[in-house]
Amino acid sequence: LLQLGQHQWLAGLKTLLLNVSRAVTRDVLITFSPTEGPSRLNTTEKGKAGKIRLPREIFQSLSQTVRVVVTVLNIQQFGMFKEINQTAQVLDDTVVGITVGESSLSGLQPPVQLTFAHGELPQSVTPQCVFWDPSKGQAGGWRSSGCVTQPGDKGTVCSCDHLTFFALLLNQALDGSTAKALMTVATAGCGVAMAFSIFTMAFCIFIRCRFRFEETVRINLGLHMNLVGSLFLLNLAFLLNSGLSSRTPPRVCRVLGGLTHYCLLCCFTWTALEGCQLYLLFVKVLGIYIPRYLGKLCLVGWGFPVLVVGVAGGIGSYGEYSIQTTDHQTIAHLCWITSKHLLVHYITNCGYFGLIFLFNMAVFGVVTQKSCSLQGTAAVQGYRKPWKVALVAAGLFCLLGATWALAFLTYGISSTPVLYLFTILNSLQGTFIFIWLVILYYPKTKETTGSLSYIIRHDKTTTASQD
């Protein structure tokens, strides 16, 4: 078993050793492939093998004969050269290492050329020539500095001014037209969302002052106002970010990136507080009294993100972030979490919202079950119409932030339709909440205060009678 394991391990390692003197008069050409390994090229190129061109200037500057070592590694078998939080795929899981002599060479002119052979790539994938930098991060990572990428139909040419371990990364990216369309939709959607956020906050203030509601409904309205206020600030921060980030100095960009991150975390936190409030109303029905309840919620909703952003800013997480297309064009410069600190993004944004989403969906299931079970009672007899039940469910779905969950599905080749859906639905989130609140809370008679209030009050009465 030991011999078999060693044989399989060595099968992923293929090396070519060449002795080259300074008297060489032409470029040294070497072919490589994941299956056959590297070999000296004496004839025309065959098949789909990759090609390495070592310029003769490298050897003419040497004082003696040197050994050229070309190594082809299958990183899937070795379990090496894997960057933390790496989302791009290495072409054919192949890494090519080049060494000339015992000293490291850099600043090569003309550069070393590596041609990675491949078929036609999908439009949503962009190739990038990279080399392995062991000093990047804690365990090393890929860098592209010093390498120029020249994509082609049958292969990608990498021109690099130094010698080390090289690979071709396949990054998921958008084509130019799709990216511009998404940016246009997002910008227009932010304007619409801000307008309806203002309408929603004005409506909540109006009905709180115009009608008398019980304390539970007043707290609910206060929660809705804070959530919609966080949505307004988030859309405003995005518009400022997309409009000013390309012209701001680094220090201002860091502040703007932290502000955008703060608004996003506030939106997530208030979504979680909406779920907690529904849990208290529908699950912990009796015995709920917390002094200055809404003020304490505001302390959590607006204060907790300050701590997170303060820690992230303390380690230098904010700065310029570029969004590129498949043809290497930059369509947007944003002040956001830099690519060097993607772990901060995964923890504070993806991980944080993931926990909130799981909790809120559990609460949504309980609320939906109780609402359906109470539809036949006299307390909600006036709200038995199916479209009103569906509207309440859809409003709660948006209120609990379910549209943000589409962000988890926007990775991969088939992500473009999901990106459109994610952008449009989140732009209309403020509109959905406004319509939902108007139909749900605006009284039709003096005695009516909305179907949700009826369900909550009837649930309390039922629970008390059972006890």
C-alpha positions in Angstrom: 0.0 0.0 0.0 2.9 2.4 0.8 4.5 1.7 -2.6 1.2 2.1 -4.4 0.5 5.4 -2.6 4.0 6.6 -3.5 3.5 5.7 -7.1 0.2 7.6 -7.3 1.9 10.6 -5.7 4.8 10.6 -8.2 2.3 10.2 -11.1 1.3 13.8 -10.5 4.9 15.1 -10.7 6.7 15.3 -14.0 10.1 17.0 -14.4 12.5 17.8 -17.2 16.2 18.5 -16.6 18.2 20.3 -19.2 21.8 21.5 -19.2 22.1 24.7 -21.2 25.2 26.7 -21.8 25.7 30.4 -22.4 26.5 29.6 -26.1 22.9 29.0 -27.0 21.9 30.9 -30.1 18.1 30.5 -30.1 15.2 30.4 -27.7 14.7 27.2 -25.8 11.3 25.7 -26.5 9.7 23.1 -24.2 6.3 21.5 -24.4 4.2 20.3 -21.4 0.8 18.7 -20.8 -0.9 17.3 -17.7 -0.7 13.8 -19.0 2.7 13.5 -20.8 4.8 16.0 -18.8 7.4 18.4 -20.2 9.8 17.6 -23.1 12.2 19.5 -25.3 10.6 20.7 -28.5 12.6 19.8 -31.6 9.8 19.7 -34.1 6.5 21.4 -34.7 4.0 21.5 -31.8 1.7 18.5 -31.6 -1.7 18.1 -30.1 -3.0 20.4 -27.4 0.2 20.5 -25.4 1.3 23.7 -23.8 4.5 25.5 -24.7 7.3 27.3 -22.8 9.6 29.7 -24.5 12.8 30.6 -22.6 14.5 33.6 -24.3 18.2 33.1 -25.2 19.1 36.3 -23.3 18.6 34.4 -20.1 21.5 32.1 -20.8 23.8 34.6 -22.6 24.1 36.5 -19.3 25.3 33.5 -17.4 29.0 32.6 -17.0 28.7 28.8 -17.1 26.4 25.9 -18.0 23.3 25.8 -15.9 20.6 23.2 -15.3 17.1 24.1 -16.4 14.4 22.4 -14.4 10.8 22.4 -15.6 8.2 20.7 -13.3 4.6 20.0 -14.0 2.4 19.3 -11.0 -1.1 18.0 -10.6 -2.2 20.0 -7.6 -5.3 17.9 -7.1 -3.2 14.9 -6.3 -0.6 16.8 -4.3 -3.1 19.0 -2.3 -0.8 22.0 -2.8 -1.0 25.5 -4.2 -4.5 26.1 -2.8 -5.2 29.6 -1.7 -7.5 30.3 1.3 -11.1 31.3 0.1 -10.0 30.6 -3.5 -13.0 30.8 -5.9 -11.2 30.6 -9.2 -10.3 27.2 -10.8 -6.8 26.3 -11.9 -6.8 25.1 -15.6 -6.5 21.3 -15.6 -5.3 21.5 -12.0 -1.8 22.1 -13.5 1.0 24.2 -12.1 4.2 24.6 -14.1 7.5 25.5 -12.3 10.5 26.8 -14.1 14.0 27.1 -12.5 17.3 28.2 -14.2 20.4 27.6 -12.2 20.4 28.1 -8.4 19.6 31.8 -8.3 16.2 33.5 -8.7 15.7 35.6 -11.9 13.4 38.6 -12.2 13.0 41.6 -14.4 13.6 39.4 -17.5 13.5 41.2 -20.9 12.2 39.7 -23.1 9.9 37.8 -20.8 9.3 34.1 -20.4 6.3 32.9 -22.4 4.0 30.1 -21.3 1.2 29.0 -23.6 -1.6 27.1 -21.7 -3.5 25.1 -24.2 -7.3 24.9 -23.8 -10.5 24.8 -25.8 -13.0 27.6 -26.2 -13.9 29.0 -22.7 -17.4 30.0 -21.7 -18.2 33.7 -21.9 -18.6 34.0 -18.2 -15.0 32.8 -17.6 -11.9 34.9 -17.9 -8.4 33.5 -17.8 -5.7 35.1 -15.7 -2.0 34.3 -15.6 -0.7 34.0 -12.0 2.3 32.8 -10.1 2.5 31.4 -6.5 3.7 33.8 -3.9 4.5 32.0 -0.6 4.6 35.3 1.3 0.9 36.2 0.5 -1.3 35.7 3.5 -0.7 33.0 6.0 -0.2 30.0 3.6 0.6 31.7 0.3 -1.5 32.7 -2.6 -1.7 33.6 -6.3 -0.5 36.9 -7.7 -0.5 38.3 -11.2 2.0 41.2 -10.9 4.7 40.9 -13.6 2.6 38.7 -15.8 0.6 39.8 -18.9 -2.3 37.7 -20.0 -3.1 37.3 -23.7 -6.3 35.1 -24.2 -6.8 33.2 -27.4 -9.3 30.7 -28.9 -7.0 27.7 -28.5 -4.8 28.8 -25.6 -3.7 31.7 -23.4 -0.2 33.1 -23.5 1.4 34.2 -20.3 4.3 36.6 -20.5 6.1 36.9 -17.2 9.3 38.7 -16.2 10.4 36.2 -13.6 10.7 32.5 -13.0 8.7 30.6 -10.4 5.5 28.3 -10.3 2.9 29.5 -12.8 -0.8 28.5 -13.4 -3.8 29.8 -15.4 -6.7 30.7 -13.2 -10.3 30.6 -14.6 -12.2 33.4 -12.9 -16.0 33.7 -13.1 -16.8 37.1 -14.6 -19.4 39.0 -16.5 -19.3 40.1 -20.1 -19.3 43.8 -20.7 -22.9 44.3 -21.9 -24.3 42.2 -19.0 -22.2 44.1 -16.4 -23.3 47.5 -17.8 -26.9 46.5 -17.8 -26.7 45.2 -14.3 -25.1 48.5 -13.1 -27.8 50.5 -14.9 -30.6 48.4 -13.3 -28.9 48.6 -9.8 -28.5 52.4 -10.1 -32.1 53.0 -11.2 -33.3 50.5 -8.6 -31.5 52.4 -5.8 -33.4 55.6 -6.8 -36.8 53.8 -6.8 -36.0 52.1 -3.5 -35.0 55.4 -1.9 -38.2 57.1 -3.0 -40.4 54.3 -1.6 -38.4 54.2 1.6 -39.3 57.9 2.1 -43.0 57.1 1.3 -42.9 54.2 3.8 -41.4 56.2 6.6 -43.9 59.1 6.0 -46.8 56.6 6.0 -45.7 55.1 9.3 -45.3 58.5 10.9 -48.8 59.5 9.6 -50.7 56.5 10.9 -48.9 56.5 14.2 -50.0 60.1 14.7 -53.5 59.8 13.1 -54.8 56.6 14.6 -54.7 55.0 18.0 -53.0 51.6 17.9 -52.2 49.2 20.7 -48.6 49.1 22.0 -47.7 46.0 20.0 -48.7 47.5 16.7 -46.8 50.8 17.5 -43.7 48.8 18.3 -44.1 46.9 15.0 -44.4 50.2 13.1 -41.3 51.5 14.8 -39.4 48.4 13.8 -40.5 48.8 10.2 -39.4 52.4 10.1 -35.9 51.5 11.3 -35.6 48.7 8.7 -36.8 50.9 5.9 -34.5 53.7 7.2 -31.5 51.3 7.0 -32.5 50.4 3.4 -32.6 54.0 2.5 -29.1 54.6 3.9 -27.8 51.5 2.2 -29.1 52.6 -1.2 -27.8 56.1 -0.6 -24.4 54.8 0.3 -24.3 52.6 -2.8 -25.1 55.6 -5.1 -22.4 57.7 -3.4 -20.0 54.8 -3.6 -20.5 54.2 -7.3 -20.4 57.9 -8.1 -17.4 59.0 -6.0 -15.2 56.0 -5.5 -13.2 56.5 -8.7 -12.3 60.1 -7.8 -11.6 59.8 -4.0 -8.2 59.6 -2.3 -7.4 56.3 -0.5 -8.2 57.7 3.0 -11.6 58.9 1.9 -12.2 55.6 0.0 -11.6 53.7 3.2 -14.1 55.8 5.0 -16.7 55.4 2.3 -16.1 51.6 2.2 -16.6 51.4 5.9 -19.8 53.5 5.7 -21.2 51.2 3.0 -20.4 48.1 5.0 -22.0 49.7 8.1 -25.2 50.4 6.2 -25.4 46.8 4.9 -24.8 45.4 8.4 -27.5 47.7 9.8 -29.9 46.4 7.2 -29.1 42.8 8.1 -29.4 43.5 11.8 -32.8 45.1 11.6 -33.9 42.2 9.5 -32.9 39.9 12.3 -34.7 42.1 14.8 -37.9 41.8 12.7 -37.6 38.1 13.0 -37.1 38.3 16.7 -40.1 40.4 17.1 -42.3 38.0 15.1 -40.9 35.2 17.3 -42.0 37.0 20.5 -45.4 37.7 19.1 -46.3 34.3 17.7 -44.3 31.9 19.8 -43.8 33.7 23.2 -47.3 35.1 23.1 -47.8 35.9 26.8 -45.7 37.6 29.5 -43.8 39.9 27.2 -42.9 43.3 28.7 -39.5 44.9 28.2 -39.1 48.5 29.4 -38.0 50.9 26.7 -38.1 48.0 24.3 -37.9 50.0 21.0 -35.0 52.1 22.3 -33.0 48.9 23.2 -33.7 47.5 19.8 -32.3 50.7 18.3 -29.2 50.4 20.4 -28.6 46.9 18.9 -29.7 47.7 15.4 -27.6 50.7 15.0 -24.8 50.0 17.5 -23.7 46.4 16.9 -22.6 47.2 13.3 -20.4 50.0 14.6 -18.3 47.4 16.5 -18.0 45.1 13.5 -16.9 47.9 11.2 -14.5 49.3 13.8 -12.7 45.9 14.1 -12.7 45.5 10.3 -11.4 49.0 9.7 -8.7 48.5 12.4 -7.1 45.7 10.3 -7.2 47.8 7.1 -10.0 45.9 5.4 -11.5 48.8 3.4 -10.2 50.3 0.2 -10.7 50.2 -3.6 -12.4 47.2 -5.1 -12.6 46.8 -8.9 -15.3 44.9 -10.8 -13.9 43.5 -14.1 -15.5 41.9 -17.1 -14.3 38.9 -19.1 -12.4 41.1 -21.5 -10.5 42.6 -18.6 -12.3 45.9 -18.6 -13.0 47.6 -15.3 -16.7 48.6 -15.2 -16.8 50.0 -11.7 -14.5 51.1 -8.9 -16.1 50.7 -5.5 -14.9 51.6 -2.0 -15.5 48.3 -0.3 -13.6 45.4 1.4 -10.4 44.8 -0.6 -9.6 41.5 -2.3 -6.9 40.9 0.3 -9.4 40.7 3.1 -12.1 38.5 1.5 -12.3 36.5 4.8 -13.8 39.6 6.4 -16.5 39.7 3.7 -17.3 36.0 4.1 -17.5 36.2 7.9 -19.3 39.6 8.4 -21.5 39.5 5.4 -22.1 35.9 4.1 -21.8 34.2 7.4 -23.7 36.8 9.4 -26.6 36.9 6.9 -26.6 33.1 6.6 -27.4 32.7 10.3 -30.0 35.5 10.1 -31.7 33.9 7.1 -31.9 30.5 8.7 -33.5 31.9 11.8 -35.9 34.1 10.0 -37.0 31.3 7.6 -37.8 29.2 10.7 -39.9 32.1 12.2 -41.6 32.6 8.8 -42.6 28.9 8.8 -44.1 29.3 12.3 -45.9 32.5 11.4 -47.3 31.0 8.1 -48.5 27.9 9.9 -50.3 29.9 12.6 -51.8 32.3 10.1 -53.2 29.5 8.0 -54.7 27.7 11.1 -56.4 30.9 12.2 -58.0 31.8 8.9 -61.2 30.0 9.7 -61.8 31.8 13.0 -64.2 34.7 13.5 -61.4 37.0 14.6 -60.0 37.0 11.1 -63.2 36.4 9.2 -62.8 39.6 7.2 -59.4 38.7 6.0 -60.1 35.2 4.6 -59.5 36.3 0.9 -56.7 34.2 -0.6 -55.0 37.2 -2.2 -54.7 38.9 1.2 -53.3 35.8 2.8 -50.7 35.6 0.0 -49.9 39.3 0.3 -49.2 38.9 4.1 -46.9 36.0 3.4 -45.1 37.8 0.5 -44.7 40.9 2.7 -43.3 38.9 5.6 -41.0 37.1 3.1 -39.5 40.5 2.0 -39.5 41.9 5.5 -37.4 39.0 6.7 -34.8 39.6 4.0 -35.4 36.5 1.8 -34.5 38.4 -1.4 -30.9 38.8 -0.1 -30.5 35.0 0.0 -30.3 35.1 -3.9 -26.8 36.4 -3.5 -25.7 32.8 -2.5 -26.8 31.6 -5.9 -24.9 34.2 -8.0 -21.8 32.0 -8.4 -21.0 30.0 -11.5 -21.7 30.0 -15.2 -25.5 30.1 -14.8 -25.4 33.1 -12.4 -26.4 35.9 -14.9 -30.2 35.3 -14.6 -29.9 35.1 -10.8 -27.9 38.3 -10.8 -30.7 40.1 -12.7 -33.3 38.6 -10.3 -31.3 39.5 -7.3 -30.8 43.1 -8.5 -34.4 43.7 -9.4 -36.0 42.1 -6.4 -33.8 44.0 -3.9 -34.5 47.2 -5.8 -38.2 46.6 -5.3 -37.9 45.5 -1.7 -38.8 49.0 -0.5 -41.8 49.0 -2.8 -43.1 45.6 -1.6 -42.8 46.7 2.0 -44.6 50.0 1.3 -47.6 48.3 -0.4 -47.7 45.6 2.3 -47.8 48.2 5.1 -50.5 50.3 3.5 -52.8 47.3 3.0 -52.0 45.7 6.3 -52.0 48.6 8.7 -54.2 51.3 7.2 -57.6 51.1 9.1 -60.7 50.5 7.1 -62.9 51.2 10.1 -62.4 52.6 13.6 -62.2 49.1 15.1 -59.9 47.6 12.5 -56.1 47.7 12.9 -54.9 45.2 10.3 -55.0 41.5 9.8 -51.7 40.8 11.4 -52.8 42.6 14.6 -56.0 40.6 14.6 -54.1 37.3 14.3 -51.7 38.3 17.1 -54.6 39.5 19.4 -56.7 36.4 18.7 -53.6 34.2 19.4 -53.1 35.8 22.7 -56.7 35.3 23.7 -56.6 31.6 22.6 -53.5 31.0 24.6 -54.8 32.6 27.7 -58.1 30.7 27.5 -56.2 27.4 27.2 -54.1 28.2 30.2 
